[in-house]
Amino acid sequence: AAMTMPDRLPDEAMVTDPACGSGRMLIAGIRRNRFATFVGVDTDLACVHMTALNCLVRNANTYVIHGNSLSLET
């Protein structure tokens, strides 16, 4: 996360993770500013559910998409 996003995210920032897995990169962003918008995409439905729960517990503005970032299929 330190390589891809600044230490202080503005409230209007959008953080995307095209292969979010369990959402660890999004969680790192939420720790920097939970008022930003976070978008995660993954092909594995179990990972999508894990990401949704991880972000829900942190009360963040998050969109989690079950789909493929490369082929753009959802």
Secondary structure, DSSP 4 states (H G I P E B T S, - for coil): -TTTS-SS--TT-EEEETT-TTSHHHHHHHHH-TTSEEEEEES-HHHHHHHHHHHHHTT-EEEEEESBTTTTB-
